[in-house]
Amino acid sequence: MTTLRPASERYEVGSDAPFPGPKKLTKLPDVESLAPPVEEQIETTYFDTADLALTRAGITISRQSGGPAAGWHIELPTAGAALDIRLPLGRAVHTVPKAGRDVVEAFTGGDVLSARARTLTTRTTHTLLDVDGTWLGALHDDDTTGELIEDTVGHDEAQHWRVWQLDVGHGRDDLRYATSSLLDSRGAGLSTSIPALARIVEVTDPVWVHPGFPTSTSAATADTVLAHVVHEVSELRRCDPLVRADSPDAVHRMRVATRRLRSALATYRPYLDREVVAEIRAELAWIATDLGAARDAEVTRNRLAAVLSRESPDLVDSSLHKRLDRDLADRYKDAHRKAVESMQSARYRALLERLDGLVSSPPWTKRASKPSRAVLPARLRRDWKRLARRFHALDDTVDPDDLALRLHQVRKAAKRLRYGAEALIPAYGKRASRLAKAAKKIQTVLGHHQDSVMVQRYLRSITSSAAPNAEAAFALGVVYAREDTDRQGALRSLDTAWFTASDKKLRRWLT
């Protein structure tokens, strides 16, 4: 089972700190009473590679016995939430199930996952109830002792810590803030959410440490390029296990990371060995294409659902809506499966190794030692000129298919300009930010155009199978026409977006 749960708020607290009593807790917003406290003994064994690759990446694999959440847990960090993949305990005690190993393969490289540490937690749960006895939230008091398992490097003595964890219902910020204030008054400080294993073992530096984005235009070009490349490689790796677990929006995020990285390697081509860069860009294009099939099905499904929801039930009945949604869900599932199969291949593992080599030992050329102000704005000017050429080439065709292809080329050029400008924001500030914003507007407008094109293409492909009668065929025809109107509207918006992006003031600094 895979769940995306809101990130709990955790508070570090001293072992002797007094837990808030019922009188304090029932003064919290809408809290009328407390359920009887429940105490549980939870034993957890944590698994990692010999070099603690998962711990350094913020990923936790554990086997938990005791409590309602007994089973195998693979916890992946996401923005504002935690993706928790749960697998049944099964018979295995010392071996992580294959389903768990597959999810984190990008970080382990297939290395053996062994038990590294064990914790024993005494958890006391205080459930907050409203006047009707409905659950509002829970406050957990976790008293934990952890120790190493043989052959793992870390603290010789057992470690002890205490954490108060707050879980509240969605939209109950008033309760969250009031409880946080109460816990703060008891000396509890917001936890940095250090994984349990990281508290016990001695974690070394990550495989690649982000060097930070240079804020000076006199910084070496190599420093600016490396910061940007490391950021995108890190994002790709963070998204990898989320894609394998089919986390919401993960395919999109990983596809964007591959495109941003590929774009960066094109913009910065003169400062890195051309042969190395060409091979990596080709492989990034390969995996991005596989991710793209899943993403296109996802976008088409979401957009079509939004379009159909605006239509009158008299025009689009629920059975037609469900039939289309089910078909697109199946297409996404099939495309996602194929993308994951590609990510499990030796070819993809080789790509990850090349990316690791790229950030750990960049193949710099002599030009990379020059100050960024001497070369990078000029590279960005080349990207802008490419965008201008492709935009003006739109006037040379009236063929719809050729126009669609050229619009796609314009969008790709706008992305490259945007990504390149965003990389220079730390050093060039508003100048780079304004150019990136203008390029993003072109990209967004053409993205809307492409979404309409994809829906129209899909409707053409399924009309005979999805429209068993004249009424259904008419409904799909109406939807097709509305998408054509939206597509034409996006083209009109493109002229406005280009007018802004072509303002000379935006690129005066590109010298």
C-alpha positions, 0 to 999 in steps of 0.5 A: 500500500502506498500513502501520501500523508501530510508531514507530521510536526515533530518536536524534540523534547527533554526526557523529563519534560512534563507532557501537557495534561487534559486541562491544557489539551481540552483548551485547544480549539474545538477539543472537547475531550480526550480518548483514553491514552494508548501505550504501544511498544514498537520495535523497528529495524532499519536497513541500508547499504554499507555506505548508508546511501539511503540515509544520506538521501533522506530515505528510510527503509524499516521493518516495524513490529508492534502498533497498528502500522506493523510491516515494512515501510519505505519512506520517501521525502516529498515537498510538504508530505511523506510518501510511505510505501507499506508492505506486509511483514511476511516471513522475511526478517533480514531481507528487504522485499524485492518491491522495496529494493526496486523503489530505491535502486537508483540510490543503492545501485543494487547493493545489498541492504542489511540491518544497520540499527534497531530502535525500541519506542514506547509510544503513548497516543493522546487522541483529541476529540470534538463535542461529537467524539469525532477525531480532530488529531493526535499527539504522540509521546515517543520515547526511543532508544536506538542502538547499532547492529553489528558491523555498522559504524556509529555511536558505540553507546545506545542513543536515547531521544524523545519526540512529541509528534502532532497529527491534525486533520486537513484544514485545521491550522488553528488547532495546529498553531495552538498545539504548537504554541502549547508544546513550545511553552513546555520547552519542545523545539521543532525537530529537524526530522532527522531520520532515526538511523541517522541519529545512531550511525555516523553519516558521512557527506553525500555522494555529491554535496551541492556547492551552492549557487555563486552570487557574483558575476566574477565567479568562475564559469565552472562554479556556476555551471556545476551548481546548476548541473548538480541541482538538476541531477539531485532533483532527478535522483529525488524524483526517481523513487517517487516515479517508481512508486507512482507518487502524484506529479512525480513523472512530471517532476522527473521529466522536467528535471531531465529536460532542464539538465539536458538544456543546461548541457546544451547551453554550457556545451563549450565548457564541458567535453563535447563527447561526454555531454553529447552521450549524456544528452542522448540518454537523457532524451531517451528516458525523457521520451519514456516518461513523456508517454506517461505524462502525456496520458496524464495531462490528456486525462486531467484536461479532458476531465476538466473540459467534460465537467463543464459540459451539460449532463444532457450533452455528455452523460456520465457513462461517456465520461467514465469510459474516456477516463478509464481508457486514459487511466489504462493508457497512463498505467501502461506507459508508466509501467514501460517507463519504470521498466526502462528505469530498471534497465542496465542502460538507465543505471549506466546513465546514473553512473555517468551523471555521478561522474559528471558532477564528481569529476566534471570534464571541464574545458579551458574556457570554464575557468573564465569569469561567468560575466565574460561568457555566460550572458553571451551564451544566453544571447545565443539562446535568445536568438535561437528563440527569435529565429524559430518564432519568426519562422512560424510565418513561413508555413500554412500547413497545420502539421508543419505549424504544430512542429514549428510551435513545438520547436519554439516552445523548446527554445523558450524552455532553454532560454528560461532555464539558462536565465534561471541559473543566472538569477543568483548572480544577476538578480532581476535582470535574469529573473525578468528574462526567465519570466518572459520566456516562461510565459511563451512556454506556458502559452504554447503548453496550453496550445499543446494540451489542446492539440493532445486532446484533439489528437486523442479524440480523433483516435478513439471516436469510433470506439468511444462513440457507440451512437450519434449522441456520443459522437456529437458530444465528442465533436462539441468537445473537439470544437471547444478545444480548437477554440482554446488552441486558437486562443493560445496562438493569439496569446503567443503574439502578446507573450512574444511582444514582451519577450522581444523587448530590448530592455530585457536583454541589454545585459546579454553582452 
